[in-house]
Amino acid sequence: GQNIDQPTEMTATEGAIVQINCTYQTSGFNGLFWYQQHAGEAPTFLSYNVLDGLEEKGRFSSFLSRSKGYSYLLLKELQMKDSVSYLCAVRDHQAGTALIFGKGTTLSVSS
Amino acid sequence: ETGVTQTPRHLVMGMTNKKSLKCEQHLGHNAMYWYKQSAKKPLELMFVYSLEERVENNSVPSRFSPECPNSSHLFLHLHTLQPEDSALYLCASSQGAEGLTDTQYFGPGTRLTVL
C-alpha cells in the first residue's frame, strides 16, 4: 500500500527557519512534490524531487532521500504570510501521473 | 491564477438534486483530475483522464459521474449525494507525461454542501 505521513501542525517565529518532514511508503516511487495551500483554496506547486539531494528555490528548499523514504521542506526567513498548509505528495509508477497526498501540515508563524 | 478554472465556486444542494461541476484548463495539458478534500483528511484522488479517456476511477461511488468531452474540459455530474459528500472538490491538470516532472496545476475548487 501507500502511506504518507507528515505532522499535522507546526509553529515557528517570524524570521526563523522551519523544517517540515514527510515520510512515505510506496512500491514504485516516481517523484515527490510539495504544495502550499491557503485554507479553502487551490494547492500551488512549490517543489519537486525525484533524485536524492536538495533542491533550492529562494526561501524554500526541499530534500529527498529515496532509501529512507523521507523528504523535508525547509522554509527560511519565515514571514507571517507563510502561515498556511503544506502538502507532501508522492507519485507512484503504478498510479501513472496521479498523486497521493499526505494530510498536510498547518504552519503558524508568530511575531 | 493557475490556468485552471472551476465553476461554481460554491454549491449547496439537496440529496435529491442533480448538479454538475465544471473545470476548464487553458494550459494545453493532456491529463485532468478530480480530487476530493474533506476536513482533516488528505486530498483523495477520484478520477484521472488522459487524452479524454478515463484511466483511473479510485473506487468512487456511482453517484459521482465524470465526463471529459475534450482535453480542456472536465465535468463532475452529481446525483443523489449524501451529506458526507460535502467537501472541497478540486480539479487539476498536467501534461500527462509520466517520465517528466508533470506538475499538476489546481483550480480554486468548488465548495459543495449537501443538505
HADDOCK unambig.tbl for C-alpha pairs under 7 A between the chains (distance, minus, plus):
assign (segid A and resid 41 and name CA) (segid B and resid 108 and name CA) 5.27 0.50 0.50
assign (segid A and resid 41 and name CA) (segid B and resid 109 and name CA) 6.64 0.50 0.50
assign (segid A and resid 42 and name CA) (segid B and resid 106 and name CA) 5.56 0.50 0.50
assign (segid A and resid 42 and name CA) (segid B and resid 107 and name CA) 5.61 0.50 0.50
assign (segid A and resid 42 and name CA) (segid B and resid 108 and name CA) 4.42 0.50 0.50
assign (segid A and resid 42 and name CA) (segid B and resid 109 and name CA) 6.36 0.50 0.50
assign (segid A and resid 43 and name CA) (segid B and resid 106 and name CA) 6.16 0.50 0.50
assign (segid A and resid 44 and name CA) (segid B and resid 106 and name CA) 6.97 0.50 0.50
assign (segid A and resid 96 and name CA) (segid B and resid 98 and name CA) 6.34 0.50 0.50
assign (segid A and resid 97 and name CA) (segid B and resid 96 and name CA) 6.27 0.50 0.50
assign (segid A and resid 97 and name CA) (segid B and resid 98 and name CA) 5.53 0.50 0.50
assign (segid A and resid 101 and name CA) (segid B and resid 42 and name CA) 5.84 0.50 0.50
assign (segid A and resid 101 and name CA) (segid B and resid 43 and name CA) 5.79 0.50 0.50
assign (segid A and resid 102 and name CA) (segid B and resid 42 and name CA) 5.43 0.50 0.50
assign (segid A and resid 103 and name CA) (segid B and resid 41 and name CA) 5.56 0.50 0.50
assign (segid A and resid 103 and name CA) (segid B and resid 42 and name CA) 3.99 0.50 0.50
assign (segid A and resid 104 and name CA) (segid B and resid 42 and name CA) 6.86 0.50 0.50
